[in-house]
Amino acid sequence: MAIVTEQRVAPLTAGDQLTRDEFLRRWEADPNIKLAELIEGTVYAPFRNAIEHGDMVGGVADWLSTYHIATAGTAGGRSTTLLMLDDAPQPDLSLRLLPQCGGAAWMEGRYLRGTPELLAEVSVSTASYDLHQKLRLYQSAGIPEYLAVVVFEREIRWHALVDGRYQFLSPDIDGLYRSRVFPGLWLDGQALLSGNLRQVLDRLQQGLRSDEHERFVAQLAARRKA
């Protein structure tokens, strides 16, 4: 009679140095782990975050979801694991074009592979690995836009990829950040930082009514039919 020996899987622990395949194997073996990332070969398991962090993630999610709903041909995600270069980050939020509309990211099994057009992180402070290790990864992977909302310092850091390097996207004279990838995606950064979500969404609605957004929606529709 053959004896079947159960294969043991080592636990996934913050600080582990792993390949992506081994990271995913250990993570999938422990259903109790909800948040974990592999950045530059190192495992990160985020601490429980304060209510300020959760509220801000919710606000940014509402803003991006409103844009997604108004823009056929886009998709959004929250805490979705990405297969990116040799790593597996889990950004707070993402906004991407669907593949049939020219998007550079696609579903592969349970994960997302490729380069979503916009990633967003809510960072506790500027010391967070979001603004160091993860920023380097997103830049190397060619993520076109990376939005970081910093809670403690109350900062908006919208990074735009220019010639392979991130540069800060500055607000216009009216105080609005305007995405270069998603026309009509306008952000009132000061309103977001102060918790005035109504104003954030009101200013976004202005972007959604703009000519540039109308043209973008028409372009996406034409791509889907092509």
C-alpha positions in Angstrom: 0.0 0.0 0.0 1.4 3.4 -1.0 1.8 5.9 1.8 0.9 9.4 0.9 2.9 12.0 2.8 1.3 15.4 3.1 3.5 18.1 1.8 4.1 20.8 4.3 4.2 24.5 3.2 6.3 26.9 5.1 4.4 29.9 6.6 4.4 33.3 4.8 6.1 35.8 7.1 6.8 39.5 6.6 10.5 40.0 5.7 10.8 36.7 3.9 13.0 36.7 0.7 11.1 34.7 -1.9 10.6 34.2 -5.5 7.1 35.1 -6.8 6.1 31.5 -7.3 7.1 30.5 -3.8 5.3 33.6 -2.4 2.1 32.7 -4.1 2.4 29.1 -3.1 2.7 30.0 0.6 0.0 32.6 0.5 -2.5 30.3 -1.2 -1.8 27.7 1.4 -3.0 30.0 4.2 -6.5 31.3 3.6 -6.3 33.4 6.8 -3.8 35.9 5.1 -5.8 38.6 3.3 -3.1 41.2 2.7 0.4 40.4 1.5 2.7 41.7 -1.1 6.0 40.8 -2.7 8.1 43.9 -3.5 11.6 43.6 -4.8 11.7 40.0 -3.6 10.7 40.9 0.0 7.4 39.9 1.6 5.3 42.7 3.2 2.3 42.0 5.3 0.8 45.4 6.2 -0.2 46.2 9.7 -3.8 46.9 10.6 -4.4 50.5 9.6 -6.1 53.3 11.5 -9.6 54.6 10.7 -8.1 57.6 8.9 -6.4 55.3 6.4 -9.6 53.2 5.8 -11.7 56.3 5.4 -9.3 57.8 2.9 -9.2 54.5 0.9 -13.0 54.6 0.8 -13.0 58.2 -0.5 -10.5 57.5 -3.3 -12.5 54.3 -4.1 -15.7 56.3 -4.5 -13.9 58.8 -6.7 -12.4 56.2 -9.0 -15.6 54.1 -9.1 -17.7 57.1 -10.2 -15.3 57.7 -13.1 -15.3 54.0 -14.0 -19.2 53.9 -14.0 -19.3 56.9 -16.3 -16.6 55.6 -18.7 -17.4 52.4 -20.5 -14.3 50.5 -21.5 -12.6 50.9 -18.1 -12.3 48.6 -15.0 -11.4 49.3 -11.4 -10.0 47.2 -8.7 -9.4 47.2 -4.9 -6.6 45.3 -3.2 -6.1 43.2 -6.4 -2.9 41.2 -6.6 -0.8 42.1 -9.7 1.7 39.8 -11.3 4.3 42.6 -12.1 7.8 41.9 -13.3 9.1 39.3 -10.7 6.9 40.7 -7.9 3.3 40.6 -6.7 2.1 44.0 -5.3 -1.4 44.5 -4.0 -2.2 48.2 -4.5 -5.1 49.8 -2.6 -6.9 50.7 -5.9 -6.5 50.6 -9.6 -8.1 51.9 -12.7 -7.4 50.4 -16.1 -8.5 50.2 -19.7 -10.0 46.9 -20.8 -7.8 44.9 -23.2 -10.3 45.3 -26.0 -9.9 49.1 -25.6 -6.1 49.0 -25.7 -5.5 48.3 -22.0 -2.1 46.7 -21.0 -3.4 44.6 -18.1 -5.5 41.4 -18.2 -6.8 38.7 -15.9 -4.7 35.6 -15.5 -6.4 33.1 -13.3 -7.1 34.7 -9.9 -4.6 37.6 -10.5 -4.1 40.6 -12.8 -1.1 40.6 -15.0 0.5 43.5 -16.9 0.5 47.3 -16.3 -2.8 48.9 -15.3 -2.9 52.5 -16.5 -3.3 54.0 -13.0 -2.5 52.7 -9.5 -3.4 54.4 -6.2 -2.1 53.9 -2.7 -3.1 55.6 0.6 0.1 55.9 2.6 0.2 56.5 6.4 3.3 58.8 5.9 6.1 59.6 3.5 8.2 56.9 5.2 5.9 54.2 3.9 7.3 51.7 1.5 4.6 52.9 -0.9 6.8 55.8 -1.7 10.1 54.0 -1.8 10.2 50.2 -2.7 6.7 50.2 -4.4 7.3 53.4 -6.2 10.5 52.0 -7.7 8.6 48.8 -8.8 5.8 50.8 -10.4 8.3 53.0 -12.2 10.3 50.0 -13.4 7.1 48.2 -14.6 6.0 51.3 -16.6 2.8 52.1 -14.7 1.8 55.3 -16.5 0.3 57.1 -13.4 0.7 56.4 -9.7 -1.3 58.4 -7.2 -0.2 58.4 -3.6 -2.4 60.1 -0.9 -0.3 60.6 2.2 -2.4 60.8 5.3 0.0 62.1 8.0 1.7 64.9 5.9 -1.6 65.6 4.1 -0.1 65.4 0.6 -1.2 64.4 -2.8 1.6 62.9 -4.9 0.4 62.2 -8.4 3.3 60.6 -10.4 3.3 60.6 -14.2 5.7 58.5 -16.1 7.8 60.6 -18.5 10.7 58.9 -20.4 10.7 56.0 -18.0 10.9 58.2 -14.8 8.2 59.5 -12.6 7.6 63.2 -12.4 5.1 65.0 -10.1 1.8 66.0 -11.8 1.0 69.5 -10.5 -2.6 70.8 -10.0 -3.8 73.4 -12.5 -4.5 77.0 -11.6 -7.9 76.0 -10.3 -6.4 73.5 -7.9 -7.4 70.4 -9.8 -5.2 67.5 -10.7 -6.1 66.2 -14.2 -5.1 62.7 -15.3 -3.1 62.5 -18.5 -4.2 58.9 -19.1 -7.9 59.2 -18.3 -9.5 62.4 -19.7 -12.0 63.9 -17.3 -10.5 62.2 -14.2 -10.2 65.4 -12.2 -9.2 65.5 -8.5 -9.7 68.3 -6.0 -6.8 67.2 -3.7 -7.5 69.7 -0.9 -11.1 68.6 -0.7 -10.0 65.0 -0.5 -7.5 65.6 2.2 -10.0 67.6 4.2 -12.6 64.8 3.9 -15.0 66.8 1.7 -16.0 64.0 -0.5 -19.1 65.8 -1.8 -16.8 68.5 -3.3 -14.4 65.8 -4.7 -17.3 64.2 -6.5 -18.8 67.5 -7.7 -15.5 68.5 -9.3 -15.2 65.1 -10.8 -18.6 65.5 -12.4 -17.3 68.7 -14.1 -14.6 66.5 -15.6 -17.1 63.9 -16.7 -19.1 66.6 -18.5 -16.1 68.0 -20.3 -15.5 67.7 -24.0 -12.3 65.8 -23.4 -14.2 63.0 -21.5 -16.9 62.9 -24.2 -14.2 62.4 -26.9 -12.5 59.7 -24.8 -15.7 57.7 -24.3 -16.3 57.9 -28.1 -12.8 56.6 -28.7 -13.2 53.7 -26.4 -16.5 52.8 -28.0 -14.8 52.8 -31.4 -12.0 50.5 -30.2 -14.5 48.0 -28.8 -16.3 47.9 -32.2 -13.1 47.6 -34.3 
